[in-house]
């Protein structure tokens, strides 16, 4: 038992999702590592008078379903979950990543599920995603998870405002880093700050490129898992927005992902990671995309809140860390250097640098909650 998880459960219901008494919350739990937090969420909902639709799956149950999926079973799960979303007001997703690789048929079925349930229904309502690490396997990651979930996100939100304003009025972006030289337009698009409403832990500011404006090449310098396969040193070359060449340590499988549909070879998101407590890659997208001093440049579907029209069953947040120890890097907007080696340069953006996002008050709160943890 870890009492800090109770605080996170309360924050998920009250702050991330703002669920009211009498509303209905779907609590969808995948993997035994998520069960304790899932139970705390349900217990807190009972106290608040919130209706709950819940599903708890072990990783074996989840993997067995997708390894043996057929048309009938796929249709049943799609229609069942669509039925949930017709009744529900919000969703709390607690998810362990599968390490089981999917073949082409299985991946196609999973992608259909993601379009028909996730994109067409789940994303239309309030939702939050979190992933509790296995404490025994990786104590460092577990403590990083707890502490970064308990950050002062209201402070982070205020610090994000100037970058949001800059991205909204910006026109051209250039990214330069080892094996990376990329240019694209962001003209006419909004920018969104993420501070605990959709992901926990959180900490990113994103926009989207004009779909056909991306030219150049990029190399992502941390591993990333897709369909159970871990890709390293992913390299993309772009021409007029489209990925025309793609390589990794699993080039064949990489290109199979990019050939899922037309939109998978175009970019649906450009984002800055700013969580000051997430510094190392863990081959887990929820954490890695928030790494301080990182960016992610995402092939696939664009979010409706910041939409360039790209549609795909894929949304793969591939990450490049630009801090000095990872080779450095520069981001320019309209010929002004915005960030160098992972740190924001203009004075009005420096509130987003790590030392300014961790307040004394939040440190004391974290230390107090740490002392309450029951091993």
C-alpha positions in Angstrom: 0.0 0.0 0.0 1.2 3.5 -0.9 -0.8 6.4 0.6 0.6 8.7 -2.0 -1.5 6.9 -4.6 -4.7 8.0 -2.7 -3.7 11.6 -3.2 -3.1 10.9 -7.0 -6.5 9.2 -7.2 -8.2 12.2 -5.7 -6.3 14.6 -8.1 -7.3 12.5 -11.1 -11.0 12.6 -10.2 -11.2 16.2 -8.9 -8.6 18.1 -10.9 -7.8 16.2 -14.1 -11.3 15.2 -14.9 -13.4 17.5 -12.6 -16.1 14.8 -12.2 -19.2 16.0 -10.4 -21.4 14.0 -8.1 -24.0 12.1 -10.1 -21.9 11.9 -13.2 -20.5 8.6 -14.6 -16.8 7.8 -14.8 -15.3 4.9 -16.8 -12.3 3.4 -14.9 -10.5 1.2 -17.4 -7.5 -0.6 -15.9 -5.0 -2.6 -17.8 -2.2 -4.5 -16.0 -1.8 -5.6 -12.4 0.6 -2.6 -11.6 -2.5 -0.3 -12.0 -4.9 -2.2 -9.8 -4.1 -0.4 -6.5 -4.5 3.1 -8.0 -7.6 1.9 -9.8 -9.2 0.7 -6.6 -8.4 4.0 -4.9 -10.1 5.9 -7.8 -13.2 3.8 -7.4 -13.3 4.2 -3.6 -13.0 7.9 -3.9 -15.8 8.0 -6.5 -18.1 6.2 -4.0 -17.3 8.8 -1.4 -18.1 11.6 -4.0 -21.3 10.0 -5.3 -19.9 9.4 -8.7 -21.2 6.4 -10.8 -18.5 4.0 -12.0 -18.2 1.7 -15.0 -15.0 -0.3 -14.4 -12.9 -2.9 -16.2 -9.8 -4.5 -14.7 -7.7 -6.7 -17.0 -4.4 -8.4 -16.2 -1.7 -8.2 -18.9 -2.3 -11.8 -19.7 -6.0 -11.2 -20.4 -5.2 -8.2 -22.5 -2.4 -9.9 -24.5 -4.4 -13.1 -25.0 -7.4 -11.2 -26.5 -5.3 -9.3 -29.1 -3.1 -12.4 -29.9 -6.3 -14.3 -30.7 -8.6 -11.6 -31.9 -11.2 -12.4 -34.6 -13.7 -10.3 -36.4 -16.6 -11.3 -34.0 -14.6 -10.6 -30.8 -13.3 -7.3 -32.2 -16.8 -6.1 -33.1 -18.1 -7.2 -29.6 -15.5 -5.2 -27.8 -15.9 -2.1 -30.0 -19.7 -2.1 -29.5 -19.5 -2.8 -25.8 -17.2 0.2 -25.2 -19.1 2.5 -27.5 -22.1 1.6 -25.3 -20.1 2.7 -22.2 -19.3 6.1 -23.8 -22.9 6.7 -24.5 -23.6 6.6 -20.7 -20.4 8.1 -19.4 -19.1 11.6 -18.8 -15.4 10.9 -18.5 -12.8 8.2 -18.6 -9.8 7.4 -16.3 -7.4 5.1 -18.2 -4.8 3.3 -16.1 -2.5 1.4 -18.5 0.5 -0.9 -18.5 2.3 -1.1 -21.9 2.2 -4.5 -23.5 5.5 -6.0 -24.5 3.9 -8.6 -26.8 4.5 -7.9 -30.5 1.4 -7.9 -32.7 1.5 -9.3 -36.2 0.1 -7.4 -39.2 -3.4 -8.8 -38.8 -3.5 -8.2 -35.0 -2.1 -4.7 -35.4 -4.7 -3.9 -38.0 -7.5 -5.0 -35.6 -6.0 -2.9 -32.8 -5.8 0.1 -35.0 -9.4 -0.3 -36.0 -10.3 -0.4 -32.3 -8.3 2.8 -31.7 -10.1 4.7 -34.4 -13.6 3.5 -33.6 -13.4 3.7 -29.8 -10.5 5.9 -28.8 -10.7 8.6 -31.5 -14.4 8.6 -32.3 -15.7 8.3 -28.7 -13.1 8.4 -25.9 -11.4 11.6 -27.0 -14.8 13.4 -27.5 -15.3 13.5 -23.7 -13.1 14.3 -20.7 -10.3 11.7 -20.3 -7.1 11.2 -18.4 -4.3 8.6 -18.9 -1.8 7.5 -16.3 0.6 4.5 -16.0 1.9 3.4 -12.6 5.3 1.8 -13.0 6.1 -1.5 -11.3 7.8 -0.6 -8.1 9.8 -3.8 -7.8 11.2 -3.7 -11.3 12.1 0.0 -11.3 12.1 1.9 -8.0 13.6 5.0 -9.6 10.8 5.3 -12.2 8.2 4.6 -9.5 9.5 7.5 -7.4 9.8 9.7 -10.4 6.1 8.9 -11.3 4.9 9.7 -7.7 6.8 12.9 -7.4 6.1 14.2 -10.9 2.3 13.5 -10.4 2.4 15.7 -7.3 4.1 18.7 -8.9 2.5 22.1 -8.6 0.7 22.0 -11.9 -1.0 25.3 -11.4 2.4 26.9 -11.3 3.4 25.0 -14.5 0.3 26.2 -16.3 1.1 29.8 -15.6 4.7 29.3 -16.8 3.4 27.9 -20.1 1.4 30.9 -21.1 4.2 32.9 -22.9 5.3 29.9 -25.0 1.7 29.3 -26.0 1.4 32.9 -27.1 4.7 32.7 -29.0 3.6 29.5 -30.8 0.2 31.0 -31.7 1.8 34.0 -33.5 4.8 32.1 -34.8 5.2 31.1 -38.5 8.4 29.1 -39.2 10.2 26.6 -37.0 13.7 25.2 -37.5 15.1 22.3 -35.4 18.8 21.6 -35.5 20.5 18.8 -33.6 22.8 15.8 -34.3 21.6 14.2 -37.5 18.7 16.6 -37.5 17.9 19.6 -39.6 14.2 20.2 -40.0 12.0 23.1 -41.1 8.2 23.6 -41.1 5.4 26.1 -40.8 3.1 26.5 -37.8 1.3 29.5 -39.1 -2.4 29.8 -38.3 -2.5 27.1 -35.7 -3.3 27.2 -32.0 -1.0 25.9 -29.2 -2.2 23.8 -26.2 -0.7 23.5 -22.8 -0.9 20.2 -21.0 -0.7 20.4 -17.2 -2.5 17.4 -15.8 -5.8 17.5 -17.5 -5.2 14.6 -20.0 -2.0 12.9 -18.8 -0.6 12.3 -15.4 2.3 13.0 -15.0 2.2 15.8 -17.5 4.2 18.7 -18.8 4.1 19.6 -22.5 3.1 22.4 -24.8 2.1 21.4 -28.3 1.1 22.7 -31.7 1.0 21.2 -35.1 2.8 21.8 -38.5 1.1 22.8 -41.7 0.7 19.3 -43.1 2.7 19.6 -46.3 5.3 22.1 -44.9 7.8 19.7 -43.3 11.1 19.3 -45.0 14.5 18.0 -43.9 15.4 15.1 -41.6 15.3 14.2 -37.9 16.8 11.5 -35.7 15.1 10.5 -32.5 17.7 9.7 -29.9 15.8 7.5 -27.4 14.1 4.2 -27.9 10.3 3.9 -28.4 8.0 0.9 -28.4 5.3 0.4 -31.0 3.2 -2.8 -31.4 5.5 -4.5 -28.9 8.7 -3.7 -30.8 11.3 -1.3 -29.5 12.8 1.0 -32.2 16.1 2.8 -31.7 17.7 5.6 -33.6 14.6 6.2 -35.7 15.4 8.4 -38.7 12.9 10.2 -40.9 13.4 12.2 -44.0 10.6 14.5 -45.1 9.6 16.0 -48.4 6.6 18.4 -48.5 5.3 17.0 -45.3 5.6 13.3 -46.1 8.1 10.8 -44.6 9.8 9.5 -47.7 12.6 7.6 -46.0 12.5 5.9 -42.6 15.1 3.8 -40.8 15.6 2.2 -37.4 17.0 -1.0 -35.9 13.7 -2.5 -37.2 13.3 -0.7 -40.5 10.8 -3.2 -42.0 8.5 -3.0 -39.0 8.9 0.8 -38.8 7.7 1.1 -42.4 4.8 -1.2 -41.7 3.6 1.2 -39.0 4.1 4.1 -41.4 2.1 2.3 -44.1 -0.9 1.7 -41.8 -2.7 4.5 -43.7 -2.0 7.7 -45.7 -1.9 9.9 -42.6 0.8 7.8 -40.8 3.5 9.3 -42.9 2.5 12.9 -42.0 3.0 14.8 -38.8 0.1 15.3 -36.3 1.9 17.1 -33.4 5.0 19.1 -32.5 5.6 19.4 -28.8 8.0 20.7 -26.1 8.5 18.4 -23.0 9.0 20.4 -19.8 8.4 18.2 -16.7 11.4 19.1 -14.5 11.4 15.8 -12.6 11.4 13.5 -15.7 14.9 13.5 -17.0 15.7 10.0 -18.2 14.1 7.9 -21.0 12.1 4.8 -19.8 10.9 3.5 -23.2 7.4 4.5 -22.1 5.8 7.3 -24.1 3.7 8.7 -21.3 6.9 9.6 -19.4 9.3 10.1 -22.2 7.3 12.7 -24.1 7.4 14.9 -21.0 11.2 14.7 -20.5 12.7 18.1 -19.6 14.6 19.5 -22.5 12.9 17.3 -25.1 10.7 17.6 -28.1 8.5 15.1 -29.8 7.5 15.2 -33.5 4.7 12.8 -34.0 3.7 10.9 -37.1 0.0 10.2 -37.4 -3.3 11.6 -36.2 -3.6 15.3 -35.2 -5.7 16.2 -32.1 -8.9 18.1 -32.7 -7.8 20.9 -30.3 -4.9 21.7 -32.6 -5.7 20.2 -35.9 -3.9 20.3 -39.3 -6.4 17.8 -40.8 -4.2 14.8 -40.7 -6.1 11.6 -39.8 -4.5 8.2 -39.0 -4.9 5.2 -36.7 -1.4 6.0 -35.6 -0.2 8.7 -33.2 3.4 7.9 -32.2 5.1 10.4 -29.9 8.7 9.9 -30.9 11.1 11.8 -28.7 14.4 13.7 -29.2 16.2 15.0 -26.0 18.2 18.1 -26.7 20.0 18.6 -23.4 23.8 18.7 -23.6 24.4 15.2 -22.3 22.3 13.9 -25.2 24.1 15.9 -27.9 22.4 19.3 -27.6 20.1 21.0 -30.0 18.5 24.3 -31.0 14.9 25.3 -31.8 14.3 28.5 -33.7 11.0 30.3 -34.3 10.9 33.0 -36.9 14.8 33.2 -36.8 14.8 33.7 -33.0 16.6 31.1 -30.8 13.9 29.8 -28.4 15.7 26.9 -26.8 19.3 25.7 -26.7 20.5 22.5 -25.3 17.2 21.9 -23.6 16.9 25.3 -21.9 14.7 28.2 -22.9 16.7 31.3 -23.9 14.3 34.3 -24.0 13.8 35.8 -20.6 10.0 35.6 -20.8 10.3 31.8 -21.3 12.8 31.0 -18.6 10.0 30.2 -16.1 9.7 26.9 -18.0 13.3 25.9 -17.2 13.5 23.1 -14.6 14.9 25.1 -11.6 11.9 27.5 -11.9 9.2 24.9 -12.1 10.0 23.2 -8.8 8.8 25.4 -6.0 9.9 25.1 -2.4 6.3 24.5 -1.4 5.9 21.6 -3.8 9.2 20.1 -2.6 7.9 20.2 1.0 4.6 18.6 0.0 6.4 15.8 -1.8 8.7 15.2 1.1 5.7 15.0 3.5 3.8 12.6 1.3 6.9 10.5 0.8 7.1 10.1 4.6 3.5 8.8 4.6 4.3 6.0 2.0 3.7 2.5 3.4 6.2 0.0 1.9 
